[in-house]
């Protein structure tokens, strides 16, 4: 179960109090970057094409193409 919380570095957040006892990994979440105008337009174009009945890419093809972008 994932929880996102804001922490002041001092007090225990309510999101942590509600978790059951156990071991947890806590990792900072970097803010999501906004899409560029070209990226946003490309997504809108792709959605429109799929909605119009055009064949889109398979899920495996999409995963393969974005995997390098997700690695840090």
Secondary structure, 3 states (H helix, E strand, C coil): CCCCCCCCCCCCCHHHHCCCCCCCCCCCCCCCCCCCHHHHHHHHHHHHHHHCCCCCCCHHHHHHHHHHHHCC
